[in-house]
């Protein structure tokens, strides 16, 4: 998937992969996070 210069919305999970970790991955491939959240799905 080509994500360079794409805007992304990130929703992570508290007990799984958290938002900031996903954001770091997205930034490393050139995507631009516009919002990052970590939610608790209980």
Residue pairs with C-beta under 8 A, 6 or more apart in sequence:
3 26
3 29
3 30
3 31
4 29
4 30
4 31
5 30
5 31
5 32
6 30
6 31
6 32
7 31
7 32
7 33
7 34
8 26
8 31
8 32
8 33
8 34
9 33
9 34
9 35
10 19
10 22
10 23
10 26
10 33
10 35
10 36
10 37
11 19
11 37
11 38
11 39
12 18
12 19
12 20
12 21
12 22
12 36
12 37
12 38
12 39
13 38
13 39
13 40
13 41
14 38
14 39
14 40
14 41
15 40
18 38
19 36
19 37
19 38
20 36
20 38
22 36
23 33
23 36
26 33
27 33
